[in-house]
Amino acid sequence: MKNIKTIIFCLITAFGFSQTPSFTVQYFDAKPFQQNEIAEKFDNYYEGVEFNSGGVYLERLGRGNTKGTHRIVYFGDAANWGMKEGQKERSQNTLFWRNISEHIDSWGDAYSGRILDYSGDVAPDHYGYVQIYEIAVSDPEKFISAHKKIVSQARELMEDRPVAFGSFDIGIPNGATHFVAVGYKGVSDNIVMKSKIEQALANERKEYFKNRGDVTNTGNFDLRILKTYGSFN
């Protein structure tokens, strides 16, 4: 069995990729009706903590191809990752994860990667509701070119709703190599916005699908961002 305390501590304090916005996500199954207790312990540990860059999200998974009830997302500049020095002692970190584990049935998979493109005037937690599409991309250069173009074409309709594109560099959830994440006001806003874009940008969408290369949709799901610590910007 994984030593989850050691894994998470290393992710927070000693993570390193190339100099690019990066993330690590850890899935888990919470015990029934224990979400409030978990959120309270996150507040007790993370509120007031200063980060070198980025921060932490606690998220509740909803509809779709999910791998647990919740997940934790760590994000920031890979060259300047995690909490500022002196924010927490190792013993505090160990106690935090011991207390959190009392409310968790099982730990799931963890993945790490990069955020390759971000569009929108606000951070993902501004709306708090996100849909994530996991995809297997055969030609990343073709895809990101087509992706940026359709996002630009849809920007007026999307207003400030955030759209992120990124890669999975450690782990391949359901065979996915990349993901697209889109923020909305809620489920209804999600569906209404898709309908508007399909009608208003029918030709642009045809061009997008034609030019993005071979792409396999491996799954999608939505989530709510319950807690935010640090800053996405």
N, C-alpha and C positions, 0 to 999 in steps of 0.2 A: 504494500500500500504506500502511496505517495506520502512523504512527510510534507503536508501542506504548509505548515508554518515556515519551514525552511524555504520552500519554493516561493511563497509569497514575499517573504522578507528579501530574498535575493532579487525578485522582480522589482521591488520598490526601491531598493538602495543601491543596486549594482548593475542596472540594466544598461546595455550599450549596443547600438547599431552604428550605422553611418550617420552623418549629420542630416537628419530629415525627421519630420514629424512621425512619431511611431506610437504604437499601442500594444497593449497586452490585454486579453479578455479571458476571464476565468468564469466558467459556468458552474452552477450548483443547484441542488434541489433543497429548498427550505422545508422544514417541518411545517405541517398544516397550521395556519393562523399564527405564524411566528414572524411575519414580515415586519410588524411594528417594533418588535424586540430587536431584530437585526438592525433596522434603521436607527433606533435609539443608540445602539452600541457604536454604529458608524459615526453618529453625531458626537458622541462622547470622545471618540478617538481622533476624528479628523477636523472637527470645528476649530478654527483658529490656526490650523497648521499652515505653514508657508512652504511653497514648493519652488524648486529651482525653475521649473517650467511645468505647464500642464496641470494635471490633477487626477481626480478619481471620480467616476460615476458609479452609483449603485442603481441597477435597473431591474424592473419587473418584466419578464417575458410574457407575451400574450398569445395571439393567434399565429398559426403557421407551423413551420418546421422548426420547432424549438428543441433545445437539448437540456432543458431544466426549467425551473421556475424563475430563476434570477441569474444575473451575471454581474461581475465587477469589471469595470474597464479602467485601466491605467493608461494615461496618454501624456505626451510631452515631447520635447526636443530630445532625441536620443543621445545627443552629445552633452545634455545638461538635464539629466533625468531625475525625478523623484523629489523627496522632501529636502529642504535645506538642512545643512548640518546642525545637529543639536536639537532638532525638533522632537524626536522620540528616541528613547533608549531601546536596545534589543529586548530587554525584559518587558517593556510596555507593549512592544509589537507581539511578543509571544503570548502575553496575557490577553491581548485583544483577540487574536485568532483562536485561542482556547475558549474564550467566552462566546465568540461567534459560532464556533463549531457545535456548541450546545443546542443551537437552533437549526442546524443543518442536517438533513438526512444523508446526503452524499455529495462529494465534490465531483464535478464533471471534467470535461476537457478544457484545455487552455490553448490559446493561439496567440501568435504575435505577428505583427506586420507593420506596414507603412501607410500613411495617408498621402496619396499621390496628387489629389486635386480636391479643392474645397471651394464651393460657390455659395454665396448668400451673405447677408449683412449681419447675421446673428449666429450665436453658438447653438449647438444641437439642443441644449437644455432650455433655450428660449421658449420653445413650444412644449417641450417635454414628451412629445410623442414622435416616434421614429419608425419607419419601415425599412428593413434591411433586405437586400437582394444578394444572395450568394451565387456566384457565377464562375464557370470555368472558361477562361479566355484563351483562345489559341494564338492571337496576335495582339499583345498589349498595346503596341504602338498604334495600330489601326483603331483599336477600341477607344483609347483615351482621346484620340483625335475626333472620332465620331461622338464620343460622350461630351466633350467640351462644347462641340458645336450645337448639339441638341439642347444642352443645358442653357447655353447662351440664347438660343432661339426661344426657349420657354421662360426665360427670366422675367419678362414683363408679367406673364400670367402667374408665375410662382411668387412674385414679389420678393420678400426677404427670406423665404423658406430655404433652409440649408440643404445642400446636396453634396455628399462626399463620395469620393472614389478611392479605393485603397487595395492593397495587396495582402495576401496571407503569405508570410515568408517562413514561418515556423508552424507547421500543421496545416492540413488541408480539410476543413470541415465539409463533409459530404462530397469531397473531391473538388471543392471550389478553390480557385486560385486568387480570386478578387471579390470585392463586394461593392455595392452601391447603397448608400444610406440616404434617405430623404426625410426631412422633418416636416411635420404637419401640425395643425391645431388639434387634430383628433381623427377618429376613424371616418366620420362623415366628411370632413375636409379632405382627407386622403382620396376618398372615392369621387367626390365632386371635382377635385382638381384633376384627377386622371381623365375624367370624362371631358373636361374643358380642353385639356391638351390634345386628346385624341381627335376632337372635332376641329380645333383651331390650327393644329399643326399636322394634319394628316399627311401631306406631301413630305414635310420635313422628317416625320417619323419613318416613312418608307425609305428615305435616303439614309437615315440613321441605321436601320436594320440592314440595308444593303452594304454599307461601308464599314461596319464595325468588325467584320471578320466572323469566323465561327465562334459562337458563344453557346454554352450549355447552361441553362438555368438549373441549379442544383437545389434550390429551395429559397423560401423567403418567410419572414416573420415580422411581427411588430412588437414594440416594447414601449414602456413608460420609464422615463428617467425619474427615479424617486429622490435621489440625493446627489448633490453636486458639491465637490470640494476642489478648490483651486480655480483655474481659469483655462478655458479651451483656447483662448487667443494668445 
